[in-house]
């Protein structure tokens, strides 16, 4: 079995705390210790970390979409986009859905999330203070 094959065999065990996983890691580390092997191992670890980072980004976007799902039926996302971001409705949807823009998933920056939260609070206060009478 090649180093790449042995590393690939570890993928299903990642995130587990099994003694078998640690035994395999120790075995790989003891047998593959040339500079090329170390680079291959480092590249493998880096790739797995990037995969984890991508999954976290995807989960964050899904979380935002789920949180916004209920209110998106109640408030106009076009209004929210235009009045609070000076952007189009599609801009908000791209970020809520993590659509690819210029080859990368669109997402809210921390500053944009703060603006979104302020906008939702502002809209909530406007709705809460509204009272219709004759």
ABEGO torsion letter per residue (X at the ends): XBAAAAAAAAAAABGBABAAAAAAAAAAAAABABAAAAAAAAAAAAAAAAAAAAAAAAAAAAAAAAAAAAAAAABBAAAAAAAAAGBBAAAAAAAAAGBBBGGBBBBBBAAAAAAAAAAAAAAAAAAAABBBBX
